[in-house]
Amino acid sequence: MRPFPLKQLRLAWHDAGTYNKNIEEWPLRGGANGSLRFEIEIKHAANAGLVNALKLLHPIKDKYSGVTYADLFQLASATAVEEAGGPKIPIKYGRVDVSEPEQCPEEGRLPGKLTMKEEISNSKKKQVW
C-alpha cells in the first residue's frame, strides 16, 4: 500500500475512532466530526504524522468549501481503499463538523495505541478486501 492511502485511512479512522457510545451529547461523544483539523487534536500522540495527510486535503477543502471536513476525511479514506485495489465504498454525506477546538475529544480516546510502524505492519499482515 502506498503512503498516501495509508495516511488517508489513518486520518479517517482517527477522526471517527474517538466515538464513545456511552456519551449521549454531541459533539462530546466524538466520532467522524472533523475535529482532527484543530491543532489541539492533531497534536495528540496517536495522531503523529497525520498533519501531513491533513495538508494534502487542504486544497480540496479550499476548492469545495461546502464539503465538511468530516465528510472529506471519510471520502479520502474510501477513495484510498479503492485506489489501493480495494472495493468501491459507497459514501453517505451529511456529517457535521465541530466548530471550535474546545469540542475536540481529550487525548487517549482512540482504542489501542499503535505506532505508525505497528499500523503499517498490521495492515500488511491483513487483507481486508
Chimera marker file (.cmm) of the C-alpha trace (Angstrom):
<marker_set name="trace">
<marker id="1" x="0.000" y="0.000" z="0.000" r="1" g="1" b="0" radius="0.5"/>
<marker id="2" x="1.356" y="3.414" z="-0.926" r="1" g="1" b="0" radius="0.5"/>
<marker id="3" x="1.875" y="6.048" z="1.836" r="1" g="1" b="0" radius="0.5"/>
<marker id="4" x="-0.915" y="8.362" z="0.624" r="1" g="1" b="0" radius="0.5"/>
<marker id="5" x="-3.704" y="5.794" z="1.021" r="1" g="1" b="0" radius="0.5"/>
<marker id="6" x="-2.401" y="4.694" z="4.411" r="1" g="1" b="0" radius="0.5"/>
<marker id="7" x="-2.324" y="8.283" z="5.685" r="1" g="1" b="0" radius="0.5"/>
<marker id="8" x="-5.857" y="8.954" z="4.475" r="1" g="1" b="0" radius="0.5"/>
<marker id="9" x="-7.106" y="5.737" z="6.065" r="1" g="1" b="0" radius="0.5"/>
<marker id="10" x="-5.461" y="6.696" z="9.353" r="1" g="1" b="0" radius="0.5"/>
<marker id="11" x="-6.871" y="10.224" z="9.188" r="1" g="1" b="0" radius="0.5"/>
<marker id="12" x="-10.427" y="8.967" z="8.733" r="1" g="1" b="0" radius="0.5"/>
<marker id="13" x="-10.031" y="6.272" z="11.380" r="1" g="1" b="0" radius="0.5"/>
<marker id="14" x="-8.552" y="8.678" z="13.915" r="1" g="1" b="0" radius="0.5"/>
<marker id="15" x="-11.333" y="11.189" z="13.301" r="1" g="1" b="0" radius="0.5"/>
<marker id="16" x="-14.056" y="8.542" z="13.659" r="1" g="1" b="0" radius="0.5"/>
<marker id="17" x="-12.325" y="6.338" z="16.240" r="1" g="1" b="0" radius="0.5"/>
<marker id="18" x="-12.910" y="8.726" z="19.136" r="1" g="1" b="0" radius="0.5"/>
<marker id="19" x="-16.635" y="7.859" z="19.158" r="1" g="1" b="0" radius="0.5"/>
<marker id="20" x="-17.971" y="6.843" z="22.567" r="1" g="1" b="0" radius="0.5"/>
<marker id="21" x="-21.487" y="5.369" z="22.507" r="1" g="1" b="0" radius="0.5"/>
<marker id="22" x="-21.842" y="5.966" z="26.253" r="1" g="1" b="0" radius="0.5"/>
<marker id="23" x="-21.740" y="9.740" z="25.825" r="1" g="1" b="0" radius="0.5"/>
<marker id="24" x="-25.079" y="10.998" z="24.541" r="1" g="1" b="0" radius="0.5"/>
<marker id="25" x="-24.281" y="14.640" z="23.848" r="1" g="1" b="0" radius="0.5"/>
<marker id="26" x="-22.832" y="15.659" z="20.502" r="1" g="1" b="0" radius="0.5"/>
<marker id="27" x="-20.050" y="16.649" z="19.938" r="1" g="1" b="0" radius="0.5"/>
<marker id="28" x="-18.706" y="15.347" z="23.260" r="1" g="1" b="0" radius="0.5"/>
<marker id="29" x="-19.219" y="11.750" z="22.128" r="1" g="1" b="0" radius="0.5"/>
<marker id="30" x="-16.598" y="12.185" z="19.374" r="1" g="1" b="0" radius="0.5"/>
<marker id="31" x="-16.725" y="10.344" z="16.096" r="1" g="1" b="0" radius="0.5"/>
<marker id="32" x="-16.346" y="11.475" z="12.496" r="1" g="1" b="0" radius="0.5"/>
<marker id="33" x="-16.796" y="15.187" z="13.104" r="1" g="1" b="0" radius="0.5"/>
<marker id="34" x="-13.748" y="16.832" z="11.503" r="1" g="1" b="0" radius="0.5"/>
<marker id="35" x="-12.167" y="17.656" z="14.858" r="1" g="1" b="0" radius="0.5"/>
<marker id="36" x="-8.735" y="16.461" z="13.701" r="1" g="1" b="0" radius="0.5"/>
<marker id="37" x="-8.297" y="19.686" z="11.768" r="1" g="1" b="0" radius="0.5"/>
<marker id="38" x="-7.701" y="21.550" z="15.029" r="1" g="1" b="0" radius="0.5"/>
<marker id="39" x="-4.146" y="21.786" z="16.327" r="1" g="1" b="0" radius="0.5"/>
<marker id="40" x="-5.077" y="20.611" z="19.826" r="1" g="1" b="0" radius="0.5"/>
<marker id="41" x="-6.214" y="17.226" z="18.487" r="1" g="1" b="0" radius="0.5"/>
<marker id="42" x="-3.823" y="16.735" z="15.574" r="1" g="1" b="0" radius="0.5"/>
<marker id="43" x="-1.017" y="17.024" z="18.158" r="1" g="1" b="0" radius="0.5"/>
<marker id="44" x="-2.275" y="14.047" z="20.200" r="1" g="1" b="0" radius="0.5"/>
<marker id="45" x="0.459" y="11.404" z="20.342" r="1" g="1" b="0" radius="0.5"/>
<marker id="46" x="-1.664" y="8.829" z="18.490" r="1" g="1" b="0" radius="0.5"/>
<marker id="47" x="-2.087" y="11.289" z="15.607" r="1" g="1" b="0" radius="0.5"/>
<marker id="48" x="1.635" y="11.638" z="14.901" r="1" g="1" b="0" radius="0.5"/>
<marker id="49" x="2.207" y="12.207" z="11.188" r="1" g="1" b="0" radius="0.5"/>
<marker id="50" x="-1.421" y="12.878" z="10.338" r="1" g="1" b="0" radius="0.5"/>
<marker id="51" x="-0.793" y="16.591" z="9.882" r="1" g="1" b="0" radius="0.5"/>
<marker id="52" x="0.713" y="15.638" z="6.502" r="1" g="1" b="0" radius="0.5"/>
<marker id="53" x="-2.469" y="13.832" z="5.454" r="1" g="1" b="0" radius="0.5"/>
<marker id="54" x="-4.479" y="16.850" z="6.566" r="1" g="1" b="0" radius="0.5"/>
<marker id="55" x="-2.296" y="19.189" z="4.499" r="1" g="1" b="0" radius="0.5"/>
<marker id="56" x="-2.938" y="17.076" z="1.391" r="1" g="1" b="0" radius="0.5"/>
<marker id="57" x="-6.662" y="17.708" z="1.771" r="1" g="1" b="0" radius="0.5"/>
<marker id="58" x="-6.488" y="21.499" z="2.254" r="1" g="1" b="0" radius="0.5"/>
<marker id="59" x="-6.564" y="22.322" z="-1.486" r="1" g="1" b="0" radius="0.5"/>
<marker id="60" x="-9.638" y="20.125" z="-1.942" r="1" g="1" b="0" radius="0.5"/>
<marker id="61" x="-11.371" y="21.743" z="1.023" r="1" g="1" b="0" radius="0.5"/>
<marker id="62" x="-10.498" y="25.189" z="-0.340" r="1" g="1" b="0" radius="0.5"/>
<marker id="63" x="-11.992" y="24.319" z="-3.731" r="1" g="1" b="0" radius="0.5"/>
<marker id="64" x="-15.115" y="22.668" z="-2.269" r="1" g="1" b="0" radius="0.5"/>
<marker id="65" x="-15.756" y="24.747" z="0.831" r="1" g="1" b="0" radius="0.5"/>
<marker id="66" x="-19.292" y="23.395" z="1.233" r="1" g="1" b="0" radius="0.5"/>
<marker id="67" x="-17.998" y="19.908" z="1.992" r="1" g="1" b="0" radius="0.5"/>
<marker id="68" x="-17.439" y="19.312" z="5.709" r="1" g="1" b="0" radius="0.5"/>
<marker id="69" x="-14.062" y="18.139" z="6.952" r="1" g="1" b="0" radius="0.5"/>
<marker id="70" x="-15.794" y="15.102" z="8.445" r="1" g="1" b="0" radius="0.5"/>
<marker id="71" x="-17.150" y="14.074" z="5.034" r="1" g="1" b="0" radius="0.5"/>
<marker id="72" x="-13.878" y="14.926" z="3.302" r="1" g="1" b="0" radius="0.5"/>
<marker id="73" x="-11.838" y="12.724" z="5.664" r="1" g="1" b="0" radius="0.5"/>
<marker id="74" x="-14.169" y="9.777" z="5.119" r="1" g="1" b="0" radius="0.5"/>
<marker id="75" x="-14.310" y="10.324" z="1.349" r="1" g="1" b="0" radius="0.5"/>
<marker id="76" x="-10.499" y="10.445" z="1.170" r="1" g="1" b="0" radius="0.5"/>
<marker id="77" x="-10.338" y="7.172" z="3.085" r="1" g="1" b="0" radius="0.5"/>
<marker id="78" x="-12.855" y="5.425" z="0.828" r="1" g="1" b="0" radius="0.5"/>
<marker id="79" x="-11.015" y="6.724" z="-2.235" r="1" g="1" b="0" radius="0.5"/>
<marker id="80" x="-7.714" y="5.471" z="-0.786" r="1" g="1" b="0" radius="0.5"/>
<marker id="81" x="-9.163" y="1.970" z="-0.371" r="1" g="1" b="0" radius="0.5"/>
<marker id="82" x="-10.338" y="1.976" z="-3.975" r="1" g="1" b="0" radius="0.5"/>
<marker id="83" x="-7.018" y="3.364" z="-5.274" r="1" g="1" b="0" radius="0.5"/>
<marker id="84" x="-5.155" y="0.635" z="-3.385" r="1" g="1" b="0" radius="0.5"/>
<marker id="85" x="-7.134" y="-2.033" z="-5.237" r="1" g="1" b="0" radius="0.5"/>
<marker id="86" x="-9.964" y="-2.489" z="-2.763" r="1" g="1" b="0" radius="0.5"/>
<marker id="87" x="-13.686" y="-2.222" z="-3.359" r="1" g="1" b="0" radius="0.5"/>
<marker id="88" x="-15.601" y="0.957" z="-4.077" r="1" g="1" b="0" radius="0.5"/>
<marker id="89" x="-17.100" y="2.038" z="-0.761" r="1" g="1" b="0" radius="0.5"/>
<marker id="90" x="-20.424" y="3.869" z="-1.005" r="1" g="1" b="0" radius="0.5"/>
<marker id="91" x="-20.406" y="7.095" z="0.993" r="1" g="1" b="0" radius="0.5"/>
<marker id="92" x="-23.308" y="8.914" z="2.578" r="1" g="1" b="0" radius="0.5"/>
<marker id="93" x="-22.731" y="12.606" z="3.119" r="1" g="1" b="0" radius="0.5"/>
<marker id="94" x="-24.046" y="14.961" z="5.758" r="1" g="1" b="0" radius="0.5"/>
<marker id="95" x="-21.616" y="14.697" z="8.651" r="1" g="1" b="0" radius="0.5"/>
<marker id="96" x="-21.394" y="17.823" z="10.769" r="1" g="1" b="0" radius="0.5"/>
<marker id="97" x="-18.084" y="19.400" z="11.737" r="1" g="1" b="0" radius="0.5"/>
<marker id="98" x="-17.326" y="20.583" z="15.228" r="1" g="1" b="0" radius="0.5"/>
<marker id="99" x="-16.894" y="24.345" z="15.153" r="1" g="1" b="0" radius="0.5"/>
<marker id="100" x="-14.143" y="25.021" z="17.688" r="1" g="1" b="0" radius="0.5"/>
<marker id="101" x="-11.112" y="23.328" z="19.283" r="1" g="1" b="0" radius="0.5"/>
<marker id="102" x="-12.858" y="23.125" z="22.650" r="1" g="1" b="0" radius="0.5"/>
<marker id="103" x="-15.140" y="20.495" z="21.101" r="1" g="1" b="0" radius="0.5"/>
<marker id="104" x="-12.252" y="18.114" z="20.364" r="1" g="1" b="0" radius="0.5"/>
<marker id="105" x="-12.086" y="14.863" z="22.330" r="1" g="1" b="0" radius="0.5"/>
<marker id="106" x="-9.465" y="14.562" z="25.022" r="1" g="1" b="0" radius="0.5"/>
<marker id="107" x="-6.241" y="12.719" z="24.290" r="1" g="1" b="0" radius="0.5"/>
<marker id="108" x="-6.419" y="8.967" z="24.739" r="1" g="1" b="0" radius="0.5"/>
<marker id="109" x="-9.896" y="8.346" z="23.283" r="1" g="1" b="0" radius="0.5"/>
<marker id="110" x="-8.709" y="6.176" z="20.400" r="1" g="1" b="0" radius="0.5"/>
<marker id="111" x="-8.945" y="2.465" z="21.157" r="1" g="1" b="0" radius="0.5"/>
<marker id="112" x="-5.499" y="0.892" z="21.311" r="1" g="1" b="0" radius="0.5"/>
<marker id="113" x="-2.206" y="2.655" z="20.927" r="1" g="1" b="0" radius="0.5"/>
<marker id="114" x="-0.213" y="1.612" z="17.904" r="1" g="1" b="0" radius="0.5"/>
<marker id="115" x="2.813" y="3.341" z="16.479" r="1" g="1" b="0" radius="0.5"/>
<marker id="116" x="2.851" y="4.138" z="12.771" r="1" g="1" b="0" radius="0.5"/>
<marker id="117" x="5.302" y="1.254" z="12.278" r="1" g="1" b="0" radius="0.5"/>
<marker id="118" x="2.877" y="-1.148" z="14.015" r="1" g="1" b="0" radius="0.5"/>
<marker id="119" x="-0.072" y="0.129" z="11.964" r="1" g="1" b="0" radius="0.5"/>
<marker id="120" x="1.848" y="-0.385" z="8.716" r="1" g="1" b="0" radius="0.5"/>
<marker id="121" x="2.969" y="-3.838" z="9.806" r="1" g="1" b="0" radius="0.5"/>
<marker id="122" x="-0.571" y="-4.837" z="10.763" r="1" g="1" b="0" radius="0.5"/>
<marker id="123" x="-2.001" y="-3.513" z="7.501" r="1" g="1" b="0" radius="0.5"/>
<marker id="124" x="0.485" y="-5.655" z="5.538" r="1" g="1" b="0" radius="0.5"/>
<marker id="125" x="-0.453" y="-8.777" z="7.506" r="1" g="1" b="0" radius="0.5"/>
<marker id="126" x="-4.202" y="-8.409" z="6.963" r="1" g="1" b="0" radius="0.5"/>
<marker id="127" x="-6.006" y="-8.254" z="3.658" r="1" g="1" b="0" radius="0.5"/>
<marker id="128" x="-9.366" y="-6.644" z="4.283" r="1" g="1" b="0" radius="0.5"/>
<marker id="129" x="-10.524" y="-6.859" z="0.680" r="1" g="1" b="0" radius="0.5"/>
<link id1="1" id2="2" r="1" g="1" b="0" radius="0.2"/>
<link id1="2" id2="3" r="1" g="1" b="0" radius="0.2"/>
<link id1="3" id2="4" r="1" g="1" b="0" radius="0.2"/>
<link id1="4" id2="5" r="1" g="1" b="0" radius="0.2"/>
<link id1="5" id2="6" r="1" g="1" b="0" radius="0.2"/>
<link id1="6" id2="7" r="1" g="1" b="0" radius="0.2"/>
<link id1="7" id2="8" r="1" g="1" b="0" radius="0.2"/>
<link id1="8" id2="9" r="1" g="1" b="0" radius="0.2"/>
<link id1="9" id2="10" r="1" g="1" b="0" radius="0.2"/>
<link id1="10" id2="11" r="1" g="1" b="0" radius="0.2"/>
<link id1="11" id2="12" r="1" g="1" b="0" radius="0.2"/>
<link id1="12" id2="13" r="1" g="1" b="0" radius="0.2"/>
<link id1="13" id2="14" r="1" g="1" b="0" radius="0.2"/>
<link id1="14" id2="15" r="1" g="1" b="0" radius="0.2"/>
<link id1="15" id2="16" r="1" g="1" b="0" radius="0.2"/>
<link id1="16" id2="17" r="1" g="1" b="0" radius="0.2"/>
<link id1="17" id2="18" r="1" g="1" b="0" radius="0.2"/>
<link id1="18" id2="19" r="1" g="1" b="0" radius="0.2"/>
<link id1="19" id2="20" r="1" g="1" b="0" radius="0.2"/>
<link id1="20" id2="21" r="1" g="1" b="0" radius="0.2"/>
<link id1="21" id2="22" r="1" g="1" b="0" radius="0.2"/>
<link id1="22" id2="23" r="1" g="1" b="0" radius="0.2"/>
<link id1="23" id2="24" r="1" g="1" b="0" radius="0.2"/>
<link id1="24" id2="25" r="1" g="1" b="0" radius="0.2"/>
<link id1="25" id2="26" r="1" g="1" b="0" radius="0.2"/>
<link id1="26" id2="27" r="1" g="1" b="0" radius="0.2"/>
<link id1="27" id2="28" r="1" g="1" b="0" radius="0.2"/>
<link id1="28" id2="29" r="1" g="1" b="0" radius="0.2"/>
<link id1="29" id2="30" r="1" g="1" b="0" radius="0.2"/>
<link id1="30" id2="31" r="1" g="1" b="0" radius="0.2"/>
<link id1="31" id2="32" r="1" g="1" b="0" radius="0.2"/>
<link id1="32" id2="33" r="1" g="1" b="0" radius="0.2"/>
<link id1="33" id2="34" r="1" g="1" b="0" radius="0.2"/>
<link id1="34" id2="35" r="1" g="1" b="0" radius="0.2"/>
<link id1="35" id2="36" r="1" g="1" b="0" radius="0.2"/>
<link id1="36" id2="37" r="1" g="1" b="0" radius="0.2"/>
<link id1="37" id2="38" r="1" g="1" b="0" radius="0.2"/>
<link id1="38" id2="39" r="1" g="1" b="0" radius="0.2"/>
<link id1="39" id2="40" r="1" g="1" b="0" radius="0.2"/>
<link id1="40" id2="41" r="1" g="1" b="0" radius="0.2"/>
<link id1="41" id2="42" r="1" g="1" b="0" radius="0.2"/>
<link id1="42" id2="43" r="1" g="1" b="0" radius="0.2"/>
<link id1="43" id2="44" r="1" g="1" b="0" radius="0.2"/>
<link id1="44" id2="45" r="1" g="1" b="0" radius="0.2"/>
<link id1="45" id2="46" r="1" g="1" b="0" radius="0.2"/>
<link id1="46" id2="47" r="1" g="1" b="0" radius="0.2"/>
<link id1="47" id2="48" r="1" g="1" b="0" radius="0.2"/>
<link id1="48" id2="49" r="1" g="1" b="0" radius="0.2"/>
<link id1="49" id2="50" r="1" g="1" b="0" radius="0.2"/>
<link id1="50" id2="51" r="1" g="1" b="0" radius="0.2"/>
<link id1="51" id2="52" r="1" g="1" b="0" radius="0.2"/>
<link id1="52" id2="53" r="1" g="1" b="0" radius="0.2"/>
<link id1="53" id2="54" r="1" g="1" b="0" radius="0.2"/>
<link id1="54" id2="55" r="1" g="1" b="0" radius="0.2"/>
<link id1="55" id2="56" r="1" g="1" b="0" radius="0.2"/>
<link id1="56" id2="57" r="1" g="1" b="0" radius="0.2"/>
<link id1="57" id2="58" r="1" g="1" b="0" radius="0.2"/>
<link id1="58" id2="59" r="1" g="1" b="0" radius="0.2"/>
<link id1="59" id2="60" r="1" g="1" b="0" radius="0.2"/>
<link id1="60" id2="61" r="1" g="1" b="0" radius="0.2"/>
<link id1="61" id2="62" r="1" g="1" b="0" radius="0.2"/>
<link id1="62" id2="63" r="1" g="1" b="0" radius="0.2"/>
<link id1="63" id2="64" r="1" g="1" b="0" radius="0.2"/>
<link id1="64" id2="65" r="1" g="1" b="0" radius="0.2"/>
<link id1="65" id2="66" r="1" g="1" b="0" radius="0.2"/>
<link id1="66" id2="67" r="1" g="1" b="0" radius="0.2"/>
<link id1="67" id2="68" r="1" g="1" b="0" radius="0.2"/>
<link id1="68" id2="69" r="1" g="1" b="0" radius="0.2"/>
<link id1="69" id2="70" r="1" g="1" b="0" radius="0.2"/>
<link id1="70" id2="71" r="1" g="1" b="0" radius="0.2"/>
<link id1="71" id2="72" r="1" g="1" b="0" radius="0.2"/>
<link id1="72" id2="73" r="1" g="1" b="0" radius="0.2"/>
<link id1="73" id2="74" r="1" g="1" b="0" radius="0.2"/>
<link id1="74" id2="75" r="1" g="1" b="0" radius="0.2"/>
<link id1="75" id2="76" r="1" g="1" b="0" radius="0.2"/>
<link id1="76" id2="77" r="1" g="1" b="0" radius="0.2"/>
<link id1="77" id2="78" r="1" g="1" b="0" radius="0.2"/>
<link id1="78" id2="79" r="1" g="1" b="0" radius="0.2"/>
<link id1="79" id2="80" r="1" g="1" b="0" radius="0.2"/>
<link id1="80" id2="81" r="1" g="1" b="0" radius="0.2"/>
<link id1="81" id2="82" r="1" g="1" b="0" radius="0.2"/>
<link id1="82" id2="83" r="1" g="1" b="0" radius="0.2"/>
<link id1="83" id2="84" r="1" g="1" b="0" radius="0.2"/>
<link id1="84" id2="85" r="1" g="1" b="0" radius="0.2"/>
<link id1="85" id2="86" r="1" g="1" b="0" radius="0.2"/>
<link id1="86" id2="87" r="1" g="1" b="0" radius="0.2"/>
<link id1="87" id2="88" r="1" g="1" b="0" radius="0.2"/>
<link id1="88" id2="89" r="1" g="1" b="0" radius="0.2"/>
<link id1="89" id2="90" r="1" g="1" b="0" radius="0.2"/>
<link id1="90" id2="91" r="1" g="1" b="0" radius="0.2"/>
<link id1="91" id2="92" r="1" g="1" b="0" radius="0.2"/>
<link id1="92" id2="93" r="1" g="1" b="0" radius="0.2"/>
<link id1="93" id2="94" r="1" g="1" b="0" radius="0.2"/>
<link id1="94" id2="95" r="1" g="1" b="0" radius="0.2"/>
<link id1="95" id2="96" r="1" g="1" b="0" radius="0.2"/>
<link id1="96" id2="97" r="1" g="1" b="0" radius="0.2"/>
<link id1="97" id2="98" r="1" g="1" b="0" radius="0.2"/>
<link id1="98" id2="99" r="1" g="1" b="0" radius="0.2"/>
<link id1="99" id2="100" r="1" g="1" b="0" radius="0.2"/>
<link id1="100" id2="101" r="1" g="1" b="0" radius="0.2"/>
<link id1="101" id2="102" r="1" g="1" b="0" radius="0.2"/>
<link id1="102" id2="103" r="1" g="1" b="0" radius="0.2"/>
<link id1="103" id2="104" r="1" g="1" b="0" radius="0.2"/>
<link id1="104" id2="105" r="1" g="1" b="0" radius="0.2"/>
<link id1="105" id2="106" r="1" g="1" b="0" radius="0.2"/>
<link id1="106" id2="107" r="1" g="1" b="0" radius="0.2"/>
<link id1="107" id2="108" r="1" g="1" b="0" radius="0.2"/>
<link id1="108" id2="109" r="1" g="1" b="0" radius="0.2"/>
<link id1="109" id2="110" r="1" g="1" b="0" radius="0.2"/>
<link id1="110" id2="111" r="1" g="1" b="0" radius="0.2"/>
<link id1="111" id2="112" r="1" g="1" b="0" radius="0.2"/>
<link id1="112" id2="113" r="1" g="1" b="0" radius="0.2"/>
<link id1="113" id2="114" r="1" g="1" b="0" radius="0.2"/>
<link id1="114" id2="115" r="1" g="1" b="0" radius="0.2"/>
<link id1="115" id2="116" r="1" g="1" b="0" radius="0.2"/>
<link id1="116" id2="117" r="1" g="1" b="0" radius="0.2"/>
<link id1="117" id2="118" r="1" g="1" b="0" radius="0.2"/>
<link id1="118" id2="119" r="1" g="1" b="0" radius="0.2"/>
<link id1="119" id2="120" r="1" g="1" b="0" radius="0.2"/>
<link id1="120" id2="121" r="1" g="1" b="0" radius="0.2"/>
<link id1="121" id2="122" r="1" g="1" b="0" radius="0.2"/>
<link id1="122" id2="123" r="1" g="1" b="0" radius="0.2"/>
<link id1="123" id2="124" r="1" g="1" b="0" radius="0.2"/>
<link id1="124" id2="125" r="1" g="1" b="0" radius="0.2"/>
<link id1="125" id2="126" r="1" g="1" b="0" radius="0.2"/>
<link id1="126" id2="127" r="1" g="1" b="0" radius="0.2"/>
<link id1="127" id2="128" r="1" g="1" b="0" radius="0.2"/>
<link id1="128" id2="129" r="1" g="1" b="0" radius="0.2"/>
</marker_set>
